[in-house]
């Protein structure tokens, strides 16, 4: 499956294309949302919203910028962080096991990914916390997602 072809098929209203994308990437989208929110119900809602957004606006995805899997994961992360900002965080959040794949990332990349996906930080907050430029934080997040996608 080529991401550009999927985008084109979605733009033409191909329901099978959406089903293929959902079957391939829904576990990733759900895992990202769950790791940020700690709430299975909210993570499921965010997952549905991400795929509905893709269906409604398939041209908002640019295959030249990122893989579809990474783009969907970033959308899930953004929506989960948004949810955290607008809702009271329960005192007892569900602890999600961090994938073993994280251990394979270089330390600096792993720190950025953990701050973004497990602590709900934006790339600007990561840059401040790690004392690095914002562009470097973005690059580390992208590199980490690419490496994780290759391992998973």
PyMOL commands that set and color helices and strands:
alter all, ss='L'
color gray80, all
select helices_A, chain A and resi 3-11+15-37+40-56+58-60+68-86+100-104+107-117+123-130+134-151
alter helices_A, ss='H'
color red, helices_A
deselect
rebuild
show_as cartoon
